[in-house]
Amino acid sequence: MVEDLWNQIAATPATLTVLDWQKQELARCKAEYLQNPAVGSSWEYVKARISQWHG
């Protein structure tokens, strides 16, 4: 389902609006990660967690 949603978003990127508060949050998260990469999770870990939640 997520892949289908992503494909729809990728097909029409110009219609996707990113709000200022979202940009600020992304910048904050990126800065935090750059200061301490250990705060992040690997993609493998994230996928495993999602799989646990959704079966």
Secondary structure by P-SEA (a helix, b strand, c coil): caaaaaaaaaaccccccccaaaaaaaaaaaaaaaacccccccaaaaaaaaaaacc
